[in-house]
Amino acid sequence: MWVKKIIKYIIPVVGLSLGDHHYTYKIDGTFFSNFEYFDTDKGMLDLEIDMVKESNLIDFKFHFKLWVELVCDRCSDWATYLYSCVFILKSKKREL
């Protein structure tokens, strides 16, 4: 089952101590091959995650660089695409 192959990329937020945490992943094409609808297994993802856990807030900052080979929609040749991005996610615990 593919879940067993990607379990090493799951961050165990429950039970994690309060404070700053840093994760670094180098993900290759074997990761992408686990997904049925992803059009290639040729790629590399460098991912760094900075996480701050507080009692009522979790703040994630994702820094990623990705190169991937995909078939061009216009010419049907293989093309290499490079992406670099920072993505911020904040999640606040709601009081019930």
C-alpha positions in Angstrom: 0.0 0.0 0.0 1.3 3.4 -0.9 0.6 4.9 2.5 3.4 2.8 4.0 5.8 4.3 1.5 5.1 7.9 2.4 4.7 7.6 6.2 8.2 9.0 6.7 6.9 12.3 5.4 4.1 12.7 8.0 4.8 15.2 10.8 3.5 13.9 14.1 1.9 17.1 15.3 -0.1 15.5 18.2 2.3 15.0 21.1 5.0 17.3 19.6 6.4 19.8 22.2 5.6 23.5 22.0 8.2 25.6 20.2 10.1 25.7 16.9 10.6 22.6 14.8 12.5 22.2 11.5 12.1 19.4 8.9 14.1 18.8 5.7 13.0 16.4 3.0 14.6 15.4 -0.3 11.9 13.7 -2.3 12.6 11.9 -5.6 10.6 10.3 -8.3 9.7 7.2 -6.4 7.5 9.4 -4.2 5.6 10.7 -7.2 5.1 7.2 -8.6 2.9 6.4 -5.6 0.2 8.7 -6.9 -2.0 7.3 -9.6 -2.9 10.6 -11.3 0.5 12.2 -11.3 1.8 12.2 -14.9 5.5 11.5 -14.2 7.9 9.9 -11.8 10.8 12.1 -13.0 11.4 14.8 -10.5 13.1 16.0 -7.4 11.6 18.1 -4.5 13.7 19.8 -1.9 11.4 20.8 0.9 12.1 22.6 4.2 9.4 23.1 6.8 9.6 25.5 9.6 6.9 24.9 12.2 6.0 26.8 15.3 3.7 25.0 17.7 1.9 27.1 20.4 -0.9 26.0 22.7 -3.6 27.4 20.4 -1.7 27.9 17.1 0.4 26.0 14.6 2.3 28.0 12.1 3.9 26.2 9.1 6.2 27.8 6.5 7.0 25.6 3.6 10.0 26.4 1.4 10.2 24.2 -1.7 12.2 23.8 -4.9 10.9 21.4 -7.5 12.0 20.2 -10.8 9.9 17.9 -12.7 9.7 16.4 -16.2 6.3 16.5 -17.8 4.9 16.1 -21.3 4.2 19.5 -22.9 0.5 20.0 -23.7 1.3 21.8 -26.9 4.1 19.9 -28.5 3.9 16.5 -26.7 7.7 16.6 -26.0 9.1 16.1 -22.6 10.0 19.4 -20.9 11.6 20.2 -17.6 9.8 22.6 -15.3 11.4 24.4 -12.3 9.4 25.8 -9.4 10.4 27.6 -6.3 7.9 28.8 -3.7 7.3 29.7 -0.1 3.9 28.7 1.3 2.6 29.8 4.7 -0.2 28.0 6.6 -1.6 29.1 10.0 -4.0 27.0 11.9 -5.7 28.3 15.1 -7.4 26.0 17.6 -11.0 27.0 18.0 -12.6 27.0 21.4 -15.7 24.8 21.7 
